[in-house]
């Protein structure tokens, strides 16, 4: 590039920086991309504690995933996780186990895990959390 074009190039860089601040990037760039294909799935309802049925529940798309439990005065036992095939792959089981762990902690209960999915999840994501195996 000839030396006399350099000042014009500097002005162009300044203009670009002023036009596209970091907080407001252009909508269609390699950084932001363009979404194609299937739209993202809607978020499920929050996990709820259905105490009458002794289970944590998560409902989406008309289907309910659940984590059955047994509660005593001093212990919460996670018994079984069930996620309908239509909801699998969306980490609903993870959310249910987290809800169970949070409920045990909030109530000051010991945690026991009989569900193989919940045990595997805890060993992977909460290796320092102690729990009993019924």
N, C-alpha and C positions, 0 to 999 in steps of 0.2 A: 504494500500500500504506500503511495506517495506520502511524503511528510506533510504536505499541505492539507490532506484529508483527515488527519488525526484530530484536530479540534472539532470538526463536524461529528466525528465518531463519538467523542466525549459528550457532546451535547445530546446526541441520540441516546446514549446510555443514561444520562440524567433524566431525560424525558420518560424513558421506559420505567425507571425506578419510581418516578412521581406518579405515573399513570397506574401502575400496578403495585400498590403497597402490599407488604407481606400479609397483612390481615385481610386482604380482599383480593385473592388471586383470581385470574380469569377463569371462567366456568369450564372451558373445554381445553385442558392442557394435559400433557403427559402426567403431571403430578396429580391432578384431580380426576382425570379419566372421564369416560362416558360410560354410564351403566347400560349394559345390554342384557338381554335374556330375561329370565323370570324375575319378578319383583321380589324383594325380601319378604320373608314370612312375617305375619303380624306377631307382635309380642304376646305371650300368653298372659292370662290373669296372674296376679301374685299368688304365691303359695299360701294356702289357707289351712288351718288346723281344724279338721272336722272331728271334734272330740266325740261326737255321738257315734261315729264309725271307727274311732281310734286310728285315724290316718291323716297324713298331710296330703293335700290335693293340689293339683295344678291343672287347670282346664284351658284348652285351646282347640279351636276348630270343632267344637262340639264333642270333643273327646276329653277324658279325664285320666291323667296319670296320677299315681298315688304311692305313698310309702306308708305301709301299715306299721303300727307300733303298739307296744304294751307299756302302760305307765303305772308305776307303783309310787309309794310315798317317797322313795329315795332313788328310783332308777327309771330311765327311759330306754326301752329296748326297741331298736329298729328291726322289724321282723321281715318285711318283704317289700321290694320295689316292683311296681308294675307300670310299664309305659306301653300304651297301645302302639301297634306297628306304624300307624299313620303319623305318630308324633316322635318316633325314634330319630336319632341323629341331631336333635335340637337341644341336647344337654338338660332335658327335663329331670332325668334321674339325679344329675348333679345338684340341681336346684332343690330337689326334695331332700336329699341327704343334708345339704347345708341348712335347710330349714329345721331338720331334726336336731342337728348339732347345736344350732342357735337356741332352740327351745330347751334343750337339756341344760345348756349353760345358763340361760335366763332364769330357769327355775331352780338352779342349784342341784340338779339331779346327776347321778352317775350315768354314764353312757354305756349301753351294752349293744352290741351289733350282732344279730343273727343272720342278716341278709348278706349274701356273698357279694352282691354289687356294692353295697354300702361299705363293706370291709375293704374291698379293693380300692374304692374311691378314697377312703380315709388313709389307707397306706400310701397312696400316691400323692394326695393333696394335703394331708395333715399328718405327716409321719411322726410328729412330736406329740400328737393328741392321744392320750391314753383312753382305752375303752376295754370293756369286758367282752368275752365271748360266751354267750349263754350255753 
